[in-house]
Structure formats: C-alpha cells, structure tokens
Amino acid sequence: MDNSPVPVRANARTKDNVLSRKKIEGMIADGRSIVIVDGQVLRLDSWLKFHPGGYLAIKHMIGRDATDEVNTLHSPATRQRMSAFQIGRIEGRWTNFLPPIQGGRFRRYIEGQDDTEEIESDVFSETSSDESTRPASPVFDTGGEYFGLRRRAGSSTDLSTAASSPAPPDFSPETEMRLSIVDACTRKEISLDKSLYPPVDSTHQDNIALEYRALGEHIRAEGLHKCNYSAYAIEAVRYSILFALFVYFLRRSNFCLSAVFLGCFWHQLVFTAHDAGHNAITHIYQVDASIGIIIANFLGGLSLGWWKRSHNVHHIVTNSPEHDPDIQLMPFFALTARFFNSLRSSYYDRIMSFDAVAKFTVKYQNYMYYPILLFGRFNLYFLSWEYLILGLGPRKGPAWWHRWLELSGQVFFWIWFGYGVVYHSIPTWTSRILFVLISHMVTAPLHVQITLSHYAMSTADLGIHESFAQKMLRTTMDVNCPQWLDFFHGGLQFQAIHHLFPWIPRHNLRRTQHLVQEFCAKVDIPYAVFTFLSGNKKVIGKLGDVAQQARILEDCRKACAAHGVFSDDHAHGHSHGHSH
C-alpha cells in the first residue's frame, strides 16, 4: 500500500508561472514550506510528514536555493519525482532567506503589490504556523550593536537593523562579562575563516557551486558512484571471522577476549550500515534501508531511523551549534564558547543549559574526551529507543514500515545479546558487567573517528549565502592514513569528500580524493587533511581552548563576586540606573 502524499498536480502553465520574491516570502510567512531547486519553486507542506529523512532536514531548506543539498542527498529518480510539488519557477539568481526554524522573519504578501514597493513594518511577522518555528537563538555578528549580539533578520528586506532588532536588553554585569568573552571568541573564529576561505559573495560562491556541480558530473562519468560489490564480499568475510572468534572465545569461557571480538564486530558493521543509510550500496532506497536496519538494529541494537533523522540534519547544517545534533553534547562538551549562552537546539527543541554541571565538566572536557567516548554506545541505545518509542520517524510514506521492522530488530538484538549472551552464557554478574563494558569500550575508536572529522573544524556562521560545497569543506576534515588501514577507518577518514558526495560508496572515496583536491585548488578552498595523530591533537587542542575560556569566565565571575560586583545591591542599582 502506498501512503505517499498525492500532491496537487500543477499543469505545465502553472509550473511555468514566474513567482516573485515577495510572493514567495509571503507564502513562507503564511507557514508554507517553500524550497527552490534548479529554479523550480517547490511547495513541500504535504511531504514533510512523509519524508524518510525526517521533516527537520526540509525545514532547514525553507526559503533557500537547496539545489546542491537536494541533488547531493537524493537519487536522480527521487529528484525527478519532486517536480510533482512544483508550483512555479523563479527567474535569475535566488538570494536565500534565513529559514524560519533558524529564526528567519518574513513579511506577508499583499496582493497586487509590486516587488519594488516597501511594506510597512506592521505586516512584518514571524511565521508561527507550527511548533517547530521559533525565534532563533542569539548568534554573533561582526556588525552587532551590543557585544555583537543580535537576532539575524532572515528575509532580505531593506528594513534597517534598528527597525527589526530589539533594543539592547538590560544585562546584568555577569551576563555582560559572559557575552563579552563569547563575542570575542566568535569574532576571532569568523575573522580567521574569512581570511582562509573565499568571500561569501555571489561572484565567488556561484563559481564554487558551478565547479562543484561539474565535479559531481565528472565523478559519475568515471563511474565512482557505482558500488564495488567484491569489496563488500571481503567485508562479509571479515565480519564473519570476527563474529566466529567472539563465539569461539565465549564458549571457551574467555569472556574478555570474546568481548573484544564482539566489539570489533560492531565497530566494523557500522561502516556498512552507514553506507546503507546513505543509499550508497545498491542505490535502491528500500533495499539499502533493509540492509541498514538488519545490520544496525538486529545485529547492533541501534536504530537506523534515528541515525538517518539526525545524520541528514548534520549533513545540511554541519557544525552549527544551534542546529547540528552531532555537536550538541552539553553538558559534557562545548565546541565553541557560544554554548556558554545556553543556546536553543532546533533539533532537540530545548535549551542546552550552561548550568552548574556544564560549567564544571566543560572546564575539563579536553581531559574527559576519551573517557566519555568509551561509553558513547550506551547513549546511542538511549537515543535509538527514544526515537522508536516516541515514533519520531515518518509514520506514512515509503518509510512507514521501518519503525516496526526496527522495533522487531531491537527485540531480536536484546534476546540474542542481552539474554542469550550476557545472561545465559556468562555465569557471574561480575563477568557479565565486565563483558558488557569491554565489548562497548572497544567501539570507542569509531566515536573518535566520527568526532575527529568535525570537532576541530570551524563552528562559525558565515551567513546564509555561503555555498554548500564551501561550508562542507570549512567544517569537515579528512584523515590521512595508509591504504592498508582503510578497513579500520571504514571510509570515515574521508569525511570531507563524503560530505560533498555522500552517494559515493566508501570503497571509492580514496579514488575520488585527487579529484576533490583539484577542485579545492581550482576554487581556492583549503582542503583540510591531517594524520590520525595530528587530528586527535587538533581536537584536544580545540576542546582545551574552549575549556580555558570557561575557566577564565569562572575566574572572572569569582573575582567580581568577591568584590561585590554581583551583589543584590549592585544588581538593583544597575537595573535602577538603566530604568532612567
């Protein structure tokens, strides 16, 4: 049974209608999900709840030219079917809006008005048609009025900043101090990025986009998008050997060695699940989804659906503190001082509080990095069950049945692993606990590998006009290793290449590397690549820098408190002074 939405079929004449920028802005102000792809205006309201990758990925593209994101994350067949949602087209170059989920503000459309007309500020309103649209978290801009803090206006209006921004709030001395430190760190990161990467203007970014699309065509022409199935045959042999060794030592009651090989088995399996989640094995959606669910849920106890929902957003808003769930790890890690402002996560729909626990842990995060990652798999269990129990995935459309297959996989996993292995095959609770800890800790290199490619890279926001390709290369790095070690890294060492072209099977990523390097040289974008050791040092250094900033903030707060700066009398006087 096909539960996919049936979009209103627009005739050829309707699809050819040229929609003005202000009319599109008005549609978004009315709560419509409008996305621009290859000059086509797509209205995706009816597709949100059916999208297999989750509705949040679409939300981050509203009001934007999403051509590169859509073509990168979808098959040509899927892309062709999307034309059914077309309601018109645009002429000329599209200038992006800031999506509502990121804080964009939009003006309602007045019928008959001309695009050159000014609209009175009283019809300038935030979209508020659903619960996931909200004001943005404060972000820092080099042109800010007070400590660089202001809300960014998403629509490209001619209204002045003063007209659309709130008056500077009455900050307490402690808040002013914190904002000052955070703003200084943010300005420094933005300035560094601006000095290293091409300017974010139409000339440079359009050229990067054109060269990026040409590179994609070149890659397909060379057949690098085709899967090397013989390589997967070798993978299957490796998995079988690891699983056999796990069973062998389990039966010999050598529980420690058995746990090590089970952990290695899980570690290697994830790489194929990752490929399947990106539809990079057979390139047939339901086949790859089934492969991924069997591997992730039945054999690994993790939800592929949860991973896809999270990972698709990560691929679109990479390293954004407010929006990328992969770097939203409070209270344990803060990759930027911006987390000191208790940002709101658009993914988790909650405030990431910089509370007492976070203030303590972040000060030592560079020392806690490896110990915490040893237990990373336990957090993935929690996130997987939360996703499945709450039904956060699509309940209709092509992925409607995935939740039930995943739940079956979870039951199967905990029967064979939880009962059959841990409880039934291991006699004592001490041995059981040790087995579970060792088997899960052995997978820690996987978590290090995943975080390595992003944690050391920029978290700065260079604006909504930055091209997809530049943003991916600015926020992602590759890891250099000998070819014979590729099996250990599982393709994740080529994360920059993977973020540019997630549809390339991982066994072809090394062959693609020289093409990406040529592209980077042509468009003058630095290609970040480090050895595994130097990459780890860079990540620890980045965490240490933010930890140092947290310690400085805490020392300043204590010094001010010791001198009575934060006393009630001073706070009252400060507030009273501003009231006049």
Beta strands, then each sheet from edge to edge (+ up, - down):
strand 1: 34-37
strand 2: 40-43
strand 3: 86-89
strand 4: 106-107
strand 5: 124-125
strand 6: 139-140
strand 7: 149-150
strand 8: 344-345
strand 9: 350-351
strand 10: 478-480
strand 11: 529-531
sheet 1: 1+ 2- 3+
sheet 2: 4+ 5-
sheet 3: 6+ 7-
sheet 4: 8+ 9-
sheet 5: 10+ 11+
end
